[in-house]
Amino acid sequence: MRATITQLAAYVGVSERTIHRYLAGGKWAHTRLPGGLIEIDDSLLTQPEEGQEGLLLATLKRIEQKLDSLSASVSQLSQSGTIQPQARPSPARAAPVSGPAQRPDIPAGAVQVFTFARAHGIPPGTAKDQVKAGRLQDLAVESVSRPGEQEHYFTIEQQQAALQLWRYHPRFQACADCPHGA
C-alpha cells in the first residue's frame, strides 16, 4: 500500500504520531517514496496484533449491531411508505481484455484480477492477498503503460478457481457473465 502518514492513520484508526512511532521503531517495514508517500505491505494493516483479537471481535460485534439497527430502520421506513426500496445496483461487468492482436501475451478471455474481483463483489485487496498467499494463481505480464510494473490477469481456468473460492465470501455476487468461459 502506498499512502501518506495522514492516510495511513485514518485507515488504521490511530494518530499520525502512532504511525510515526510504528515506522521509526521498526514495527512496520516501509519504504519512503517521493511526495511524502510511504509504502508498506498490505498485510500489516489486516493482521491483528498479538492480544488484539478480542478487541477486533468486539469492534466487529458493534459494527454488526449498528448494521442490524440500520436494517431495522430501513425496514420500518419501507413498510411505512416513507421510502421505496430500490434494487441493489449490480456490480460492474468484467470487460474482456484487449484481443490477442494487441496483446499476444494475454490469452483470450483473460480478465484483470481487480476488475474480475469487483465484478463479483470481492474487495480487490482480498483477491491480491489470496494470490500472494498462493490460494489463487494469476497471470502476471509486463505493463505496457507502466514499464517495470506488472499487470495481473485471471485466465478462464483461474477465473473458475476464483469463483469456487469466493462463492462462500459474504460479499460474493454472481455477475451477468457467470459462468465465465462457458
C-alpha positions as a Markdown table, in Angstrom:
| # | Residue | x | y | z |
|---|---|---|---|---|
| 1 | Met | 0.0 | 0.0 | 0.0 |
| 2 | Arg | 1.2 | 3.5 | -0.8 |
| 3 | Ala | -0.2 | 6.3 | 1.3 |
| 4 | Thr | 0.7 | 9.4 | 3.3 |
| 5 | Ile | 1.1 | 9.3 | 7.1 |
| 6 | Thr | -2.2 | 11.0 | 7.4 |
| 7 | Gln | -4.0 | 8.5 | 5.1 |
| 8 | Leu | -2.4 | 5.5 | 7.0 |
| 9 | Ala | -3.5 | 7.0 | 10.3 |
| 10 | Ala | -7.1 | 7.4 | 9.1 |
| 11 | Tyr | -7.1 | 3.9 | 7.5 |
| 12 | Val | -5.8 | 2.2 | 10.7 |
| 13 | Gly | -7.7 | 4.4 | 13.1 |
| 14 | Val | -4.8 | 5.7 | 15.1 |
| 15 | Ser | -3.0 | 9.0 | 15.3 |
| 16 | Glu | -0.3 | 10.2 | 12.9 |
| 17 | Arg | 2.1 | 10.2 | 15.9 |
| 18 | Thr | 1.4 | 6.5 | 16.4 |
| 19 | Ile | 2.1 | 5.8 | 12.7 |
| 20 | His | 5.4 | 7.7 | 13.0 |
| 21 | Arg | 6.3 | 5.5 | 16.0 |
| 22 | Tyr | 5.4 | 2.3 | 14.1 |
| 23 | Leu | 7.7 | 3.4 | 11.3 |
| 24 | Ala | 10.6 | 4.8 | 13.4 |
| 25 | Gly | 10.5 | 1.8 | 15.8 |
| 26 | Gly | 10.7 | -0.7 | 13.0 |
| 27 | Lys | 7.3 | -2.2 | 13.8 |
| 28 | Trp | 6.3 | -1.7 | 10.2 |
| 29 | Ala | 8.9 | -2.3 | 7.5 |
| 30 | His | 8.5 | 0.5 | 5.0 |
| 31 | Thr | 10.0 | 2.4 | 2.1 |
| 32 | Arg | 9.8 | 6.2 | 1.8 |
| 33 | Leu | 8.7 | 7.4 | -1.6 |
| 34 | Pro | 8.8 | 10.8 | -3.3 |
| 35 | Gly | 5.8 | 13.1 | -2.5 |
| 36 | Gly | 5.6 | 12.2 | 1.2 |
| 37 | Leu | 4.3 | 8.7 | 0.4 |
| 38 | Ile | 5.1 | 5.6 | 2.5 |
| 39 | Glu | 5.0 | 2.1 | 1.0 |
| 40 | Ile | 4.1 | -0.8 | 3.4 |
| 41 | Asp | 3.0 | -4.3 | 3.0 |
| 42 | Asp | -0.9 | -4.5 | 3.0 |
| 43 | Ser | -0.8 | -7.5 | 5.3 |
| 44 | Leu | 0.5 | -5.2 | 8.1 |
| 45 | Leu | -2.9 | -3.5 | 8.0 |
| 46 | Thr | -5.0 | -6.7 | 8.1 |
| 47 | Gln | -3.3 | -8.9 | 10.6 |
| 48 | Pro | -4.3 | -8.3 | 14.2 |
| 49 | Glu | -1.5 | -7.7 | 16.7 |
| 50 | Glu | -0.9 | -10.2 | 19.4 |
| 51 | Gly | -3.6 | -9.7 | 22.1 |
| 52 | Gln | -5.8 | -7.6 | 19.8 |
| 53 | Glu | -8.1 | -10.4 | 18.6 |
| 54 | Gly | -10.6 | -9.7 | 21.4 |
| 55 | Leu | -10.7 | -6.0 | 20.6 |
| 56 | Leu | -11.3 | -6.8 | 16.9 |
| 57 | Leu | -14.1 | -9.1 | 17.7 |
| 58 | Ala | -15.7 | -6.5 | 20.0 |
| 59 | Thr | -15.4 | -3.9 | 17.3 |
| 60 | Leu | -16.9 | -6.3 | 14.7 |
| 61 | Lys | -19.8 | -7.0 | 17.1 |
| 62 | Arg | -20.5 | -3.3 | 17.5 |
| 63 | Ile | -20.5 | -2.9 | 13.7 |
| 64 | Glu | -22.9 | -5.8 | 13.3 |
| 65 | Gln | -25.2 | -4.3 | 15.9 |
| 66 | Lys | -25.2 | -1.0 | 14.1 |
| 67 | Leu | -25.9 | -2.7 | 10.8 |
| 68 | Asp | -28.8 | -4.6 | 12.4 |
| 69 | Ser | -30.2 | -1.3 | 13.8 |
| 70 | Leu | -29.9 | 0.4 | 10.4 |
| 71 | Ser | -31.5 | -2.6 | 8.6 |
| 72 | Ala | -34.5 | -2.4 | 11.1 |
| 73 | Ser | -34.8 | 1.3 | 10.5 |
| 74 | Val | -34.8 | 0.9 | 6.7 |
| 75 | Ser | -37.4 | -1.9 | 7.0 |
| 76 | Gln | -39.6 | 0.3 | 9.2 |
| 77 | Leu | -39.4 | 3.2 | 6.7 |
| 78 | Ser | -40.1 | 0.9 | 3.8 |
| 79 | Gln | -43.2 | -0.5 | 5.5 |
| 80 | Ser | -44.5 | 3.0 | 6.4 |
| 81 | Gly | -44.2 | 4.1 | 2.8 |
| 82 | Thr | -41.7 | 6.8 | 3.6 |
| 83 | Ile | -39.1 | 5.4 | 1.3 |
| 84 | Gln | -39.4 | 3.0 | -1.5 |
| 85 | Pro | -36.9 | 0.1 | -1.6 |
| 86 | Gln | -34.6 | 0.2 | -4.6 |
| 87 | Ala | -33.0 | -2.7 | -6.4 |
| 88 | Arg | -29.4 | -3.0 | -5.4 |
| 89 | Pro | -27.2 | -1.9 | -8.3 |
| 90 | Ser | -25.4 | -4.8 | -10.0 |
| 91 | Pro | -21.6 | -4.7 | -9.9 |
| 92 | Ala | -19.7 | -3.6 | -13.0 |
| 93 | Arg | -19.4 | -6.3 | -15.6 |
| 94 | Ala | -15.9 | -7.7 | -16.1 |
| 95 | Ala | -15.0 | -6.5 | -19.6 |
| 96 | Pro | -12.8 | -8.8 | -21.6 |
| 97 | Val | -9.2 | -7.8 | -22.0 |
| 98 | Ser | -8.0 | -6.4 | -25.3 |
| 99 | Gly | -7.9 | -9.0 | -28.1 |
| 100 | Pro | -4.8 | -11.2 | -28.7 |
| 101 | Ala | -3.9 | -9.0 | -31.7 |
| 102 | Gln | -3.0 | -6.2 | -29.3 |
| 103 | Arg | -1.6 | -8.3 | -26.5 |
| 104 | Pro | -0.4 | -11.7 | -27.7 |
| 105 | Asp | 0.9 | -12.4 | -24.2 |
| 106 | Ile | -2.6 | -12.4 | -22.7 |
| 107 | Pro | -4.9 | -15.4 | -23.6 |
| 108 | Ala | -8.4 | -14.8 | -25.0 |
| 109 | Gly | -11.0 | -14.4 | -22.2 |
| 110 | Ala | -8.4 | -13.3 | -19.6 |
| 111 | Val | -9.7 | -10.5 | -17.2 |
| 112 | Gln | -7.7 | -8.2 | -14.9 |
| 113 | Val | -7.8 | -9.6 | -11.4 |
| 114 | Phe | -9.1 | -6.4 | -9.8 |
| 115 | Thr | -11.8 | -6.0 | -12.5 |
| 116 | Phe | -12.9 | -9.6 | -12.0 |
| 117 | Ala | -13.0 | -9.3 | -8.2 |
| 118 | Arg | -15.0 | -6.0 | -8.3 |
| 119 | Ala | -17.5 | -7.6 | -10.8 |
| 120 | His | -18.2 | -10.3 | -8.1 |
| 121 | Gly | -18.4 | -8.0 | -5.1 |
| 122 | Ile | -15.0 | -9.1 | -3.8 |
| 123 | Pro | -12.7 | -6.3 | -2.5 |
| 124 | Pro | -9.6 | -6.1 | -4.8 |
| 125 | Gly | -7.3 | -6.3 | -1.8 |
| 126 | Thr | -8.8 | -9.7 | -0.9 |
| 127 | Ala | -8.0 | -11.0 | -4.4 |
| 128 | Lys | -4.5 | -9.7 | -4.2 |
| 129 | Asp | -4.0 | -11.3 | -0.7 |
| 130 | Gln | -5.3 | -14.6 | -2.0 |
| 131 | Val | -2.9 | -14.6 | -4.9 |
| 132 | Lys | 0.0 | -13.6 | -2.7 |
| 133 | Ala | -0.9 | -16.4 | -0.2 |
| 134 | Gly | -1.0 | -19.0 | -3.1 |
| 135 | Arg | -4.7 | -19.7 | -2.7 |
| 136 | Leu | -5.3 | -18.4 | -6.2 |
| 137 | Gln | -3.0 | -18.3 | -9.3 |
| 138 | Asp | -2.8 | -15.4 | -11.7 |
| 139 | Leu | -1.0 | -14.5 | -14.9 |
| 140 | Ala | 1.4 | -11.6 | -14.4 |
| 141 | Val | 2.5 | -9.7 | -17.6 |
| 142 | Glu | 4.7 | -6.7 | -18.1 |
| 143 | Ser | 2.6 | -3.5 | -18.1 |
| 144 | Val | 2.6 | -1.5 | -21.3 |
| 145 | Ser | 1.6 | 1.7 | -19.7 |
| 146 | Arg | 3.8 | 1.4 | -16.6 |
| 147 | Pro | 7.3 | 0.0 | -17.6 |
| 148 | Gly | 8.9 | -2.1 | -14.8 |
| 149 | Glu | 5.5 | -3.0 | -13.3 |
| 150 | Gln | 3.2 | -5.9 | -13.9 |
| 151 | Glu | -0.5 | -6.3 | -14.6 |
| 152 | His | -2.3 | -9.3 | -13.2 |
| 153 | Tyr | -4.9 | -11.3 | -15.0 |
| 154 | Phe | -7.1 | -14.4 | -14.4 |
| 155 | Thr | -7.3 | -16.8 | -17.3 |
| 156 | Ile | -10.6 | -18.6 | -17.8 |
| 157 | Glu | -9.4 | -21.5 | -15.7 |
| 158 | Gln | -8.2 | -19.2 | -13.0 |
| 159 | Gln | -11.5 | -17.3 | -13.0 |
| 160 | Gln | -13.3 | -20.6 | -12.3 |
| 161 | Ala | -10.9 | -21.3 | -9.4 |
| 162 | Ala | -11.5 | -17.9 | -8.0 |
| 163 | Leu | -15.3 | -18.3 | -8.2 |
| 164 | Gln | -15.0 | -21.6 | -6.4 |
| 165 | Leu | -13.0 | -19.9 | -3.6 |
| 166 | Trp | -15.2 | -16.8 | -3.4 |
| 167 | Arg | -18.6 | -18.5 | -3.6 |
| 168 | Tyr | -18.8 | -18.5 | 0.3 |
| 169 | His | -17.5 | -15.0 | 0.7 |
| 170 | Pro | -20.2 | -12.8 | 2.3 |
| 171 | Arg | -19.9 | -10.2 | -0.4 |
| 172 | Phe | -19.8 | -12.6 | -3.4 |
| 173 | Gln | -22.2 | -11.9 | -6.2 |
| 174 | Ala | -22.5 | -13.8 | -9.4 |
| 175 | Cys | -22.3 | -11.3 | -12.3 |
| 176 | Ala | -24.2 | -11.4 | -15.6 |
| 177 | Asp | -21.3 | -13.1 | -17.3 |
| 178 | Cys | -21.3 | -16.1 | -14.9 |
| 179 | Pro | -20.3 | -18.8 | -15.5 |
| 180 | His | -17.2 | -17.4 | -17.2 |
| 181 | Gly | -15.6 | -19.2 | -20.1 |
| 182 | Ala | -18.8 | -21.2 | -20.8 |
